Amino acid sequence: MKKTEAAVQRCKTISTLQKILGGKWKLEILYYIAFQDIRRFGALRRQIGEITESSLTKQLRELEADGFLIRHDFQEVPPRVEYTLTGLGRSFMDVIAYMKKWGEQNLPEENSL
């Protein structure tokens, strides 16, 4: 099979989802914003723990650019920025909830959130 034939057979929807949500922390960021009401940059960083400030910034910017998050800058000193889900982001929460449930049922306990 030629390369071009293989490319035609790829599932475009799954490929697009992988590109959008393939970042190391994106699903976890969306989970904390949606289900644990963690909306501020510093709180997200503390919750995830292992993420660097620059990586969190990059992931949040990409999620915002892809239409999953809205960034609210309150123009205060000290700076206060919060993130909320867009309609698109909220519509994806059933998928994340199902993934979490599946993980709890099928993955070893130490791997679950």
N, CA, C and O atoms as CSV, one atom per row, in Angstrom:
chain,resi,resn,atom,element,x,y,z
A,1,MET,N,N,0.842,-1.184,0.000
A,1,MET,CA,C,0.000,0.000,0.000
A,1,MET,C,C,0.886,1.246,0.000
A,1,MET,O,O,1.864,1.318,0.745
A,2,LYS,N,N,0.551,2.196,-0.813
A,2,LYS,CA,C,1.292,3.447,-0.899
A,2,LYS,C,C,0.970,4.334,0.299
A,2,LYS,O,O,-0.072,4.191,0.939
A,3,LYS,N,N,1.883,5.243,0.582
A,3,LYS,CA,C,1.678,6.182,1.686
A,3,LYS,C,C,0.395,6.983,1.512
A,3,LYS,O,O,-0.341,7.188,2.478
A,4,THR,N,N,0.122,7.431,0.310
A,4,THR,CA,C,-1.072,8.245,0.082
A,4,THR,C,C,-2.339,7.445,0.335
A,4,THR,O,O,-3.328,8.003,0.810
A,5,GLU,N,N,-2.333,6.156,0.030
A,5,GLU,CA,C,-3.503,5.315,0.307
A,5,GLU,C,C,-3.720,5.182,1.813
A,5,GLU,O,O,-4.857,5.232,2.282
A,6,ALA,N,N,-2.641,5.013,2.567
A,6,ALA,CA,C,-2.750,4.886,4.025
A,6,ALA,C,C,-3.285,6.176,4.624
A,6,ALA,O,O,-4.093,6.141,5.553
A,7,ALA,N,N,-2.848,7.302,4.108
A,7,ALA,CA,C,-3.304,8.589,4.630
A,7,ALA,C,C,-4.798,8.781,4.392
A,7,ALA,O,O,-5.491,9.357,5.230
A,8,VAL,N,N,-5.292,8.305,3.262
A,8,VAL,CA,C,-6.709,8.422,2.934
A,8,VAL,C,C,-7.545,7.584,3.896
A,8,VAL,O,O,-8.680,7.953,4.196
A,9,GLN,N,N,-7.013,6.466,4.386
A,9,GLN,CA,C,-7.747,5.559,5.259
A,9,GLN,C,C,-7.777,6.009,6.720
A,9,GLN,O,O,-8.534,5.452,7.516
A,10,ARG,N,N,-6.977,6.995,7.084
A,10,ARG,CA,C,-6.982,7.485,8.464
A,10,ARG,C,C,-8.331,8.098,8.793
A,10,ARG,O,O,-8.991,8.679,7.932
A,11,CYS,N,N,-8.727,7.964,10.038
A,11,CYS,CA,C,-9.959,8.596,10.501
A,11,CYS,C,C,-9.657,10.067,10.775
A,11,CYS,O,O,-8.911,10.398,11.697
A,12,LYS,N,N,-10.226,10.915,9.988
A,12,LYS,CA,C,-9.953,12.345,10.088
A,12,LYS,C,C,-10.395,12.926,11.440
A,12,LYS,O,O,-9.714,13.785,11.999
A,13,THR,N,N,-11.520,12.462,11.955
A,13,THR,CA,C,-12.028,12.965,13.233
A,13,THR,C,C,-11.077,12.635,14.376
A,13,THR,O,O,-10.730,13.509,15.170
A,14,ILE,N,N,-10.657,11.382,14.460
A,14,ILE,CA,C,-9.741,10.970,15.532
A,14,ILE,C,C,-8.401,11.671,15.382
A,14,ILE,O,O,-7.805,12.093,16.373
A,15,SER,N,N,-7.928,11.798,14.158
A,15,SER,CA,C,-6.667,12.491,13.906
A,15,SER,C,C,-6.735,13.946,14.377
A,15,SER,O,O,-5.792,14.452,14.987
A,16,THR,N,N,-7.846,14.608,14.093
A,16,THR,CA,C,-8.023,15.998,14.516
A,16,THR,C,C,-8.095,16.109,16.034
A,16,THR,O,O,-7.478,16.995,16.624
A,17,LEU,N,N,-8.849,15.208,16.670
A,17,LEU,CA,C,-8.930,15.201,18.137
A,17,LEU,C,C,-7.560,14.994,18.757
A,17,LEU,O,O,-7.217,15.647,19.743
A,18,GLN,N,N,-6.778,14.090,18.187
A,18,GLN,CA,C,-5.434,13.831,18.704
A,18,GLN,C,C,-4.578,15.090,18.622
A,18,GLN,O,O,-3.830,15.393,19.551
A,19,LYS,N,N,-4.683,15.820,17.518
A,19,LYS,CA,C,-3.909,17.052,17.362
A,19,LYS,C,C,-4.332,18.098,18.388
A,19,LYS,O,O,-3.486,18.794,18.951
A,20,ILE,N,N,-5.628,18.213,18.632
A,20,ILE,CA,C,-6.138,19.228,19.552
A,20,ILE,C,C,-5.859,18.863,21.006
A,20,ILE,O,O,-5.399,19.700,21.782
A,21,LEU,N,N,-6.134,17.622,21.371
A,21,LEU,CA,C,-6.064,17.226,22.781
A,21,LEU,C,C,-4.848,16.369,23.117
A,21,LEU,O,O,-4.771,15.788,24.200
A,22,GLY,N,N,-3.900,16.291,22.187
A,22,GLY,CA,C,-2.749,15.431,22.381
A,22,GLY,C,C,-1.695,15.974,23.318
A,22,GLY,O,O,-0.728,15.267,23.604
A,23,GLY,N,N,-1.828,17.173,23.804
A,23,GLY,CA,C,-0.850,17.708,24.741
A,23,GLY,C,C,-0.823,16.900,26.018
A,23,GLY,O,O,-1.849,16.370,26.445
A,24,LYS,N,N,0.334,16.803,26.625
A,24,LYS,CA,C,0.527,15.948,27.796
A,24,LYS,C,C,-0.456,16.238,28.929
A,24,LYS,O,O,-0.865,15.317,29.636
A,25,TRP,N,N,-0.836,17.480,29.109
A,25,TRP,CA,C,-1.650,17.861,30.274
A,25,TRP,C,C,-3.062,18.299,29.938
A,25,TRP,O,O,-3.826,18.592,30.857
A,26,LYS,N,N,-3.444,18.358,28.697
A,26,LYS,CA,C,-4.710,18.987,28.309
A,26,LYS,C,C,-5.942,18.327,28.921
A,26,LYS,O,O,-6.827,19.026,29.414
A,27,LEU,N,N,-6.019,17.012,28.901
A,27,LEU,CA,C,-7.193,16.343,29.476
A,27,LEU,C,C,-7.276,16.601,30.972
A,27,LEU,O,O,-8.358,16.823,31.516
A,28,GLU,N,N,-6.131,16.569,31.629
A,28,GLU,CA,C,-6.108,16.817,33.066
A,28,GLU,C,C,-6.522,18.262,33.382
A,28,GLU,O,O,-7.265,18.495,34.335
A,29,ILE,N,N,-6.058,19.207,32.608
A,29,ILE,CA,C,-6.448,20.610,32.793
A,29,ILE,C,C,-7.953,20.758,32.643
A,29,ILE,O,O,-8.601,21.381,33.485
A,30,LEU,N,N,-8.516,20.194,31.581
A,30,LEU,CA,C,-9.959,20.277,31.368
A,30,LEU,C,C,-10.726,19.614,32.505
A,30,LEU,O,O,-11.752,20.130,32.947
A,31,TYR,N,N,-10.237,18.479,32.977
A,31,TYR,CA,C,-10.880,17.771,34.092
A,31,TYR,C,C,-10.936,18.655,35.340
A,31,TYR,O,O,-11.994,18.787,35.955
A,32,TYR,N,N,-9.813,19.256,35.716
A,32,TYR,CA,C,-9.786,20.069,36.941
A,32,TYR,C,C,-10.665,21.312,36.824
A,32,TYR,O,O,-11.325,21.701,37.787
A,33,ILE,N,N,-10.672,21.928,35.656
A,33,ILE,CA,C,-11.519,23.110,35.472
A,33,ILE,C,C,-12.996,22.720,35.550
A,33,ILE,O,O,-13.790,23.422,36.177
A,34,ALA,N,N,-13.362,21.617,34.924
A,34,ALA,CA,C,-14.766,21.224,34.841
A,34,ALA,C,C,-15.294,20.577,36.107
A,34,ALA,O,O,-16.382,20.921,36.569
A,35,PHE,N,N,-14.545,19.653,36.672
A,35,PHE,CA,C,-15.093,18.818,37.739
A,35,PHE,C,C,-14.593,19.166,39.138
A,35,PHE,O,O,-15.186,18.732,40.125
A,36,GLN,N,N,-13.515,19.940,39.242
A,36,GLN,CA,C,-13.028,20.312,40.561
A,36,GLN,C,C,-13.021,21.818,40.771
A,36,GLN,O,O,-12.491,22.318,41.763
A,37,ASP,N,N,-13.617,22.534,39.825
A,37,ASP,CA,C,-13.791,23.985,39.928
A,37,ASP,C,C,-12.474,24.717,40.199
A,37,ASP,O,O,-12.445,25.716,40.918
A,38,ILE,N,N,-11.395,24.210,39.618
A,38,ILE,CA,C,-10.092,24.870,39.724
A,38,ILE,C,C,-9.938,25.708,38.463
A,38,ILE,O,O,-9.838,25.166,37.362
A,39,ARG,N,N,-9.920,27.019,38.620
A,39,ARG,CA,C,-9.975,27.908,37.458
A,39,ARG,C,C,-8.780,28.850,37.324
A,39,ARG,O,O,-8.577,29.437,36.262
A,40,ARG,N,N,-7.994,29.001,38.375
A,40,ARG,CA,C,-6.886,29.950,38.337
A,40,ARG,C,C,-5.583,29.259,37.999
A,40,ARG,O,O,-5.379,28.093,38.335
A,41,PHE,N,N,-4.699,29.991,37.327
A,41,PHE,CA,C,-3.433,29.453,36.861
A,41,PHE,C,C,-2.642,28.796,38.000
A,41,PHE,O,O,-2.222,27.644,37.884
A,42,GLY,N,N,-2.444,29.524,39.081
A,42,GLY,CA,C,-1.651,29.006,40.195
A,42,GLY,C,C,-2.258,27.757,40.814
A,42,GLY,O,O,-1.539,26.828,41.181
A,43,ALA,N,N,-3.571,27.734,40.929
A,43,ALA,CA,C,-4.246,26.561,41.494
A,43,ALA,C,C,-4.099,25.356,40.569
A,43,ALA,O,O,-3.904,24.234,41.036
A,44,LEU,N,N,-4.192,25.581,39.269
A,44,LEU,CA,C,-3.982,24.483,38.318
A,44,LEU,C,C,-2.562,23.944,38.429
A,44,LEU,O,O,-2.348,22.732,38.439
A,45,ARG,N,N,-1.608,24.841,38.512
A,45,ARG,CA,C,-0.198,24.419,38.609
A,45,ARG,C,C,0.043,23.620,39.886
A,45,ARG,O,O,0.725,22.596,39.856
A,46,ARG,N,N,-0.503,24.072,40.990
A,46,ARG,CA,C,-0.344,23.331,42.252
A,46,ARG,C,C,-1.026,21.975,42.175
A,46,ARG,O,O,-0.482,20.979,42.652
A,47,GLN,N,N,-2.213,21.927,41.579
A,47,GLN,CA,C,-2.971,20.676,41.497
A,47,GLN,C,C,-2.229,19.631,40.659
A,47,GLN,O,O,-2.146,18.465,41.044
A,48,ILE,N,N,-1.696,20.054,39.521
A,48,ILE,CA,C,-0.996,19.117,38.638
A,48,ILE,C,C,0.376,18.775,39.200
A,48,ILE,O,O,0.814,17.628,39.115
A,49,GLY,N,N,1.046,19.751,39.766
A,49,GLY,CA,C,2.309,19.502,40.441
A,49,GLY,C,C,3.515,19.380,39.533
A,49,GLY,O,O,4.459,20.158,39.673
A,50,GLU,N,N,3.521,18.446,38.620
A,50,GLU,CA,C,4.694,18.165,37.794
A,50,GLU,C,C,4.852,19.115,36.609
A,50,GLU,O,O,5.892,19.100,35.951
A,51,ILE,N,N,3.866,19.925,36.328
A,51,ILE,CA,C,3.887,20.775,35.140
A,51,ILE,C,C,4.689,22.050,35.404
A,51,ILE,O,O,4.628,22.626,36.490
A,52,THR,N,N,5.436,22.474,34.395
A,52,THR,CA,C,6.163,23.737,34.519
A,52,THR,C,C,5.227,24.895,34.179
A,52,THR,O,O,4.192,24.707,33.540
A,53,GLU,N,N,5.604,26.074,34.612
A,53,GLU,CA,C,4.799,27.264,34.325
A,53,GLU,C,C,4.664,27.484,32.812
A,53,GLU,O,O,3.580,27.796,32.318
A,54,SER,N,N,5.759,27.322,32.095
A,54,SER,CA,C,5.718,27.544,30.647
A,54,SER,C,C,4.869,26.488,29.945
A,54,SER,O,O,4.161,26.802,28.989
A,55,SER,N,N,4.931,25.256,30.402
A,55,SER,CA,C,4.123,24.192,29.799
A,55,SER,C,C,2.636,24.418,30.065
A,55,SER,O,O,1.811,24.227,29.173
A,56,LEU,N,N,2.293,24.822,31.284
A,56,LEU,CA,C,0.896,25.112,31.602
A,56,LEU,C,C,0.390,26.271,30.758
A,56,LEU,O,O,-0.716,26.214,30.219
A,57,THR,N,N,1.184,27.309,30.642
A,57,THR,CA,C,0.814,28.459,29.808
A,57,THR,C,C,0.561,28.022,28.375
A,57,THR,O,O,-0.437,28.418,27.774
A,58,LYS,N,N,1.450,27.214,27.824
A,58,LYS,CA,C,1.313,26.738,26.445
A,58,LYS,C,C,0.042,25.904,26.278
A,58,LYS,O,O,-0.705,26.099,25.318
A,59,GLN,N,N,-0.205,24.987,27.197
A,59,GLN,CA,C,-1.382,24.125,27.097
A,59,GLN,C,C,-2.665,24.947,27.207
A,59,GLN,O,O,-3.611,24.709,26.456
A,60,LEU,N,N,-2.714,25.903,28.124
A,60,LEU,CA,C,-3.894,26.749,28.287
A,60,LEU,C,C,-4.137,27.601,27.040
A,60,LEU,O,O,-5.277,27.751,26.599
A,61,ARG,N,N,-3.075,28.150,26.483
A,61,ARG,CA,C,-3.215,28.966,25.268
A,61,ARG,C,C,-3.741,28.131,24.105
A,61,ARG,O,O,-4.588,28.591,23.338
A,62,GLU,N,N,-3.236,26.897,23.974
A,62,GLU,CA,C,-3.708,26.024,22.897
A,62,GLU,C,C,-5.172,25.639,23.093
A,62,GLU,O,O,-5.944,25.626,22.134
A,63,LEU,N,N,-5.556,25.327,24.326
A,63,LEU,CA,C,-6.961,24.996,24.598
A,63,LEU,C,C,-7.869,26.189,24.320
A,63,LEU,O,O,-8.993,26.023,23.847
A,64,GLU,N,N,-7.381,27.384,24.614
A,64,GLU,CA,C,-8.142,28.595,24.314
A,64,GLU,C,C,-8.241,28.799,22.795
A,64,GLU,O,O,-9.316,29.103,22.279
A,65,ALA,N,N,-7.139,28.636,22.097
A,65,ALA,CA,C,-7.127,28.819,20.638
A,65,ALA,C,C,-8.014,27.786,19.938
A,65,ALA,O,O,-8.604,28.076,18.897
A,66,ASP,N,N,-8.106,26.586,20.508
A,66,ASP,CA,C,-8.928,25.529,19.910
A,66,ASP,C,C,-10.390,25.600,20.337
A,66,ASP,O,O,-11.199,24.762,19.939
A,67,GLY,N,N,-10.727,26.607,21.152
A,67,GLY,CA,C,-12.128,26.846,21.489
A,67,GLY,C,C,-12.662,26.077,22.688
A,67,GLY,O,O,-13.878,26.016,22.874
A,68,PHE,N,N,-11.794,25.485,23.512
A,68,PHE,CA,C,-12.246,24.734,24.681
A,68,PHE,C,C,-12.319,25.595,25.942
A,68,PHE,O,O,-13.097,25.298,26.848
A,69,LEU,N,N,-11.520,26.653,26.006
A,69,LEU,CA,C,-11.459,27.507,27.197
A,69,LEU,C,C,-11.614,28.975,26.829
A,69,LEU,O,O,-11.317,29.402,25.713
A,70,ILE,N,N,-12.095,29.734,27.819
A,70,ILE,CA,C,-12.105,31.197,27.744
A,70,ILE,C,C,-11.203,31.689,28.864
A,70,ILE,O,O,-11.291,31.215,29.996
A,71,ARG,N,N,-10.343,32.634,28.545
A,71,ARG,CA,C,-9.436,33.229,29.525
A,71,ARG,C,C,-10.025,34.559,29.967
A,71,ARG,O,O,-10.315,35.429,29.146
A,72,HIS,N,N,-10.198,34.704,31.272
A,72,HIS,CA,C,-10.725,35.948,31.835
A,72,HIS,C,C,-9.591,36.648,32.586
A,72,HIS,O,O,-9.115,36.152,33.607
A,73,ASP,N,N,-9.164,37.800,32.073
A,73,ASP,CA,C,-8.123,38.597,32.729
A,73,ASP,C,C,-8.832,39.740,33.443
A,73,ASP,O,O,-9.470,40.577,32.805
A,74,PHE,N,N,-8.719,39.773,34.765
A,74,PHE,CA,C,-9.443,40.764,35.558
A,74,PHE,C,C,-8.726,42.105,35.649
A,74,PHE,O,O,-9.218,43.023,36.306
A,75,GLN,N,N,-7.564,42.233,34.997
A,75,GLN,CA,C,-6.816,43.491,34.958
A,75,GLN,C,C,-6.591,44.051,36.361
A,75,GLN,O,O,-6.792,45.241,36.605
A,76,GLU,N,N,-6.173,43.185,37.274
A,76,GLU,CA,C,-5.925,43.581,38.652
A,76,GLU,C,C,-4.452,43.435,38.980
A,76,GLU,O,O,-3.703,42.757,38.277
A,77,VAL,N,N,-4.050,44.086,40.070
A,77,VAL,CA,C,-2.712,43.918,40.622
A,77,VAL,C,C,-2.886,43.410,42.043
A,77,VAL,O,O,-3.543,44.078,42.842
A,78,PRO,N,N,-2.330,42.262,42.393
A,78,PRO,CA,C,-1.579,41.356,41.533
A,78,PRO,C,C,-2.487,40.742,40.477
A,78,PRO,O,O,-3.707,40.709,40.634
A,79,PRO,N,N,-1.873,40.252,39.391
A,79,PRO,CA,C,-2.667,39.717,38.277
A,79,PRO,C,C,-3.596,38.583,38.706
A,79,PRO,O,O,-3.226,37.715,39.497
A,80,ARG,N,N,-4.810,38.614,38.162
A,80,ARG,CA,C,-5.774,37.540,38.414
A,80,ARG,C,C,-6.363,37.125,37.073
A,80,ARG,O,O,-6.984,37.923,36.371
A,81,VAL,N,N,-6.149,35.850,36.734
A,81,VAL,CA,C,-6.653,35.283,35.492
A,81,VAL,C,C,-7.369,33.989,35.843
A,81,VAL,O,O,-6.862,33.182,36.622
A,82,GLU,N,N,-8.543,33.796,35.267
A,82,GLU,CA,C,-9.296,32.565,35.467
A,82,GLU,C,C,-9.686,31.989,34.113
A,82,GLU,O,O,-9.800,32.704,33.117
A,83,TYR,N,N,-9.885,30.687,34.106
A,83,TYR,CA,C,-10.269,29.976,32.889
A,83,TYR,C,C,-11.602,29.281,33.105
A,83,TYR,O,O,-11.846,28.691,34.157
A,84,THR,N,N,-12.466,29.359,32.089
A,84,THR,CA,C,-13.741,28.645,32.124
A,84,THR,C,C,-13.912,27.906,30.805
A,84,THR,O,O,-13.292,28.239,29.795
A,85,LEU,N,N,-14.756,26.912,30.841
A,85,LEU,CA,C,-15.035,26.135,29.642
A,85,LEU,C,C,-15.967,26.906,28.724
A,85,LEU,O,O,-16.858,27.621,29.182
A,86,THR,N,N,-15.756,26.756,27.437
A,86,THR,CA,C,-16.691,27.277,26.443
A,86,THR,C,C,-17.792,26.228,26.267
A,86,THR,O,O,-17.764,25.177,26.907
A,87,GLY,N,N,-18.742,26.516,25.410
A,87,GLY,CA,C,-19.760,25.517,25.084
A,87,GLY,C,C,-19.131,24.254,24.525
A,87,GLY,O,O,-19.541,23.144,24.864
A,88,LEU,N,N,-18.134,24.426,23.668
A,88,LEU,CA,C,-17.421,23.274,23.120
A,88,LEU,C,C,-16.741,22.479,24.230
A,88,LEU,O,O,-16.814,21.251,24.258
A,89,GLY,N,N,-16.081,23.185,25.141
A,89,GLY,CA,C,-15.425,22.517,26.260
A,89,GLY,C,C,-16.416,21.765,27.134
A,89,GLY,O,O,-16.165,20.624,27.522
A,90,ARG,N,N,-17.554,22.407,27.450
A,90,ARG,CA,C,-18.587,21.742,28.263
A,90,ARG,C,C,-19.135,20.509,27.558
A,90,ARG,O,O,-19.429,19.498,28.196
A,91,SER,N,N,-19.271,20.598,26.241
A,91,SER,CA,C,-19.806,19.448,25.495
A,91,SER,C,C,-18.852,18.258,25.520
A,91,SER,O,O,-19.271,17.127,25.278
A,92,PHE,N,N,-17.593,18.498,25.807
A,92,PHE,CA,C,-16.599,17.418,25.859
A,92,PHE,C,C,-16.519,16.758,27.240
A,92,PHE,O,O,-15.865,15.725,27.386
A,93,MET,N,N,-17.160,17.326,28.236
A,93,MET,CA,C,-17.030,16.807,29.596
A,93,MET,C,C,-17.654,15.427,29.776
A,93,MET,O,O,-17.184,14.651,30.608
A,94,ASP,N,N,-18.693,15.103,29.023
A,94,ASP,CA,C,-19.243,13.744,29.086
A,94,ASP,C,C,-18.206,12.724,28.637
A,94,ASP,O,O,-18.139,11.620,29.175
A,95,VAL,N,N,-17.405,13.095,27.657
A,95,VAL,CA,C,-16.350,12.202,27.168
A,95,VAL,C,C,-15.301,12.003,28.254
A,95,VAL,O,O,-14.876,10.875,28.502
A,96,ILE,N,N,-14.877,13.084,28.903
A,96,ILE,CA,C,-13.876,12.974,29.964
A,96,ILE,C,C,-14.432,12.176,31.144
A,96,ILE,O,O,-13.726,11.342,31.711
A,97,ALA,N,N,-15.682,12.422,31.517
A,97,ALA,CA,C,-16.291,11.668,32.614
A,97,ALA,C,C,-16.321,10.174,32.286
A,97,ALA,O,O,-16.057,9.339,33.152
A,98,TYR,N,N,-16.642,9.843,31.042
A,98,TYR,CA,C,-16.665,8.439,30.632
A,98,TYR,C,C,-15.257,7.845,30.649
A,98,TYR,O,O,-15.070,6.706,31.078
A,99,MET,N,N,-14.279,8.602,30.190
A,99,MET,CA,C,-12.894,8.130,30.212
A,99,MET,C,C,-12.431,7.874,31.648
A,99,MET,O,O,-11.743,6.889,31.913
A,100,LYS,N,N,-12.807,8.755,32.564
A,100,LYS,CA,C,-12.435,8.580,33.972
A,100,LYS,C,C,-13.085,7.326,34.536
A,100,LYS,O,O,-12.431,6.539,35.220
A,101,LYS,N,N,-14.367,7.136,34.253
A,101,LYS,CA,C,-15.078,5.950,34.724
A,101,LYS,C,C,-14.447,4.680,34.154
A,101,LYS,O,O,-14.237,3.708,34.879
A,102,TRP,N,N,-14.148,4.690,32.863
A,102,TRP,CA,C,-13.508,3.546,32.227
A,102,TRP,C,C,-12.166,3.255,32.897
A,102,TRP,O,O,-11.843,2.102,33.186
A,103,GLY,N,N,-11.391,4.307,33.139
A,103,GLY,CA,C,-10.088,4.148,33.786
A,103,GLY,C,C,-10.207,3.562,35.177
A,103,GLY,O,O,-9.422,2.692,35.554
A,104,GLU,N,N,-11.180,4.027,35.942
A,104,GLU,CA,C,-11.382,3.496,37.292
A,104,GLU,C,C,-11.736,2.011,37.257
A,104,GLU,O,O,-11.375,1.264,38.166
A,105,GLN,N,N,-12.438,1.585,36.215
A,105,GLN,CA,C,-12.854,0.189,36.102
A,105,GLN,C,C,-11.786,-0.713,35.494
A,105,GLN,O,O,-11.763,-1.914,35.764
A,106,ASN,N,N,-10.900,-0.146,34.677
A,106,ASN,CA,C,-9.996,-0.978,33.902
A,106,ASN,C,C,-8.503,-0.763,34.128
A,106,ASN,O,O,-7.699,-1.575,33.669
A,107,LEU,N,N,-8.115,0.281,34.807
A,107,LEU,CA,C,-6.702,0.554,35.036
A,107,LEU,C,C,-6.347,0.281,36.486
A,107,LEU,O,O,-7.206,0.373,37.363
A,108,PRO,N,N,-5.099,-0.052,36.747
A,108,PRO,CA,C,-4.686,-0.236,38.147
A,108,PRO,C,C,-4.959,1.028,38.957
A,108,PRO,O,O,-4.855,2.143,38.443
A,109,GLU,N,N,-5.301,0.843,40.204
A,109,GLU,CA,C,-5.719,1.956,41.067
A,109,GLU,C,C,-4.713,3.079,41.151
A,109,GLU,O,O,-5.114,4.242,41.210
A,110,GLU,N,N,-3.403,2.784,41.159
A,110,GLU,CA,C,-2.395,3.834,41.287
A,110,GLU,C,C,-2.322,4.734,40.066
A,110,GLU,O,O,-1.695,5.792,40.124
A,111,ASN,N,N,-2.953,4.339,38.949
A,111,ASN,CA,C,-2.945,5.172,37.756
A,111,ASN,C,C,-4.111,6.138,37.678
A,111,ASN,O,O,-4.108,7.025,36.823
A,112,SER,N,N,-5.107,5.998,38.542
A,112,SER,CA,C,-6.280,6.864,38.437
A,112,SER,C,C,-6.041,8.168,39.181
A,112,SER,O,O,-5.181,8.250,40.058
A,113,LEU,N,N,-6.833,9.206,38.812
A,113,LEU,CA,C,-6.689,10.539,39.442
A,113,LEU,C,C,-7.231,10.532,40.843
A,113,LEU,O,O,-7.196,11.557,41.523
